[in-house]
């Protein structure tokens, strides 16, 4: 079993892999217990919580071409992951570049 920081790092890379493949169902699955918000204090209409709401967001905002992909390549770098196992919390930040 990987340590928590490695699991978070793998999650970042899995997101990139799935979105580049056009696997919107797979991307949404990563948010089964998560959410995407425009900001920390975003109103409900700018917050997408859970798999179904996240899937709706990606379906409405991601252009998928005839080959089933969005023709993108996400590159994630400089990941800094801090895990507080005692508090059962973690934070992560990284850079990402999207080529299209």
C-alpha positions in Angstrom: 0.0 0.0 0.0 1.3 3.5 -0.9 1.7 6.2 1.6 -1.0 8.9 1.7 1.2 11.5 -0.1 1.8 9.0 -2.9 -1.9 8.2 -3.2 -2.7 11.9 -3.5 0.0 12.3 -6.1 -1.4 9.3 -8.0 -4.9 11.0 -7.8 -3.5 14.1 -9.5 -2.0 12.0 -12.4 -5.1 9.8 -12.7 -7.2 12.9 -13.2 -4.9 14.1 -16.0 -4.9 10.6 -17.6 -8.7 10.3 -17.6 -9.5 13.8 -18.8 -7.0 13.5 -21.7 -8.6 10.2 -22.6 -12.1 11.8 -22.7 -13.2 9.5 -19.8 -15.6 12.0 -18.2 -17.3 9.2 -16.2 -13.9 8.2 -14.8 -13.1 11.9 -13.9 -16.4 12.2 -12.2 -15.8 9.0 -10.2 -12.7 10.7 -8.7 -15.1 13.2 -7.1 -17.6 10.7 -5.6 -16.7 12.2 -2.2 -15.4 15.5 -3.4 -16.4 18.8 -4.9 -15.3 21.4 -7.4 -16.0 25.0 -6.3 -15.2 28.3 -8.0 -13.8 29.5 -4.7 -13.8 28.4 -1.1 -17.0 30.4 -0.4 -18.7 29.8 -3.7 -22.5 29.8 -3.8 -24.3 26.5 -4.5 -24.7 27.3 -8.3 -20.9 27.5 -8.5 -20.2 24.3 -6.5 -20.4 20.8 -8.0 -20.4 18.2 -5.3 -20.5 14.4 -5.9 -20.0 12.3 -8.9 -23.3 13.2 -10.8 -22.9 17.0 -10.4 -19.2 16.8 -11.4 -20.1 14.7 -14.4 -22.7 17.3 -15.5 -20.1 20.0 -15.2 -17.6 18.2 -17.4 -20.2 17.1 -19.9 -21.3 20.7 -20.3 -17.9 22.3 -20.4 -15.6 19.8 -22.2 -15.4 19.5 -26.0 -15.1 15.9 -27.0 -14.0 15.3 -30.6 -15.0 12.4 -32.9 -12.2 10.2 -31.6 -13.7 10.4 -28.0 -11.0 12.7 -26.6 -10.7 16.4 -25.9 -7.4 16.6 -27.8 -5.6 17.7 -24.6 -2.4 16.7 -22.7 -2.4 17.7 -19.1 1.1 18.0 -17.5 1.2 18.2 -13.7 4.4 19.3 -12.0 5.9 20.7 -8.8 3.4 18.8 -6.6 3.7 19.7 -2.9 1.7 17.4 -0.7 1.5 17.8 3.0 -0.2 15.1 5.1 -1.1 15.4 8.8 -1.9 11.8 9.6 -2.8 12.7 13.3 -5.5 15.1 12.1 -6.5 13.0 9.1 -6.1 15.9 6.7 -3.9 16.7 3.7 -3.3 19.6 1.4 -1.8 19.6 -2.1 -0.8 22.2 -4.6 0.8 21.9 -8.0 1.2 23.4 -11.4 -0.5 22.2 -14.4 -0.1 23.0 -18.1 -2.7 21.9 -20.7 -1.6 21.5 -24.3 -4.2 21.4 -27.0 
